[in-house]
Amino acid sequence: MFVVGTDAGFVRQVVHGAYWDSNRGRANYENRAAVLAAAQKEAGPQDWFVYLDADERVEFNWSDLFNLPQDVIAVRMKLFDFYITADDAHQDYRARRWMGPEYRPIIMAYRNLPTLRFRTLCQREVELGTEGTILESGFVKHYGKAVSIEQWEETCKYYSTYFPVWAAKWNARKGKAIHTRSDFGYDLIRWEDKEEKGIPLTPQIEASAQRHQSGQSDQKLRILLANHHLLDFTGSELFTFTLADFLRRLGHEVTVYSPYIDKLRQRFDSIGEKGFTVRICVNPSKLHAPDIVSRKFL
């Protein structure tokens, strides 16, 4: 269930999913797309959208949105994870004082652009589809890992069951709701220290933490993924993209081969600066020799 609200402080519409989709990565972006579509039916061209999950609280002066230059089309904020500690384990989640120093830069507010899209597996951040300035401002408190010990275990079970790509990571976190360090191995900090001690959550930090939690070695592999076509946001194409992105986050050097590529090219290019390579080639013999090969429909 998703809620479309207004600046008047009341609920305008509740958007229900039509059915339970066990493919939660797909359901994730489809539900967000449904909420966006519902909001756009009533919004004007000068309106702004703010998309928050229920476990997030924002520190930002919202009145600033309507004073921004027209070329500013979105606001990207720094999202920090709060954690349960031994001192506050039995308190209300709003009393949590400790969080990890790692932040995720996420677009939380954006203009009502006709090019807005949610269309890829597990997509959290909206695809703007329009050139413009993104303002870096604001902070988000994320309490998803800090609600309660019971909720932590339910979260681990949920992600382990419905998100195979992240199953190993969340299985390793079971029984570890109480933290002395962040899930990425760093000392916890307080909210008031976020600007001084906050650090971006990089793919390298994520990869190192996942290898440590799963007991994997730090060996980096050259991996070739091959698919007959990467034309649209469907079946094998999305599977290839999701697998490639996961392997890249583990620190491996990934190359994707396909003789036919169309709409997915932009998504592959978007992570190109993070150590991910897409090669379109009609002569596979020119590809560098990989350590592992995975192919589909070839």
Summary of the structure (lengths in Angstrom):
residues: 298
radius of gyration: 20.5
end to end distance: 40.3
largest distance: 61.7
contacts: 825
relative contact order: 0.12
helix: 33%
strand: 29%
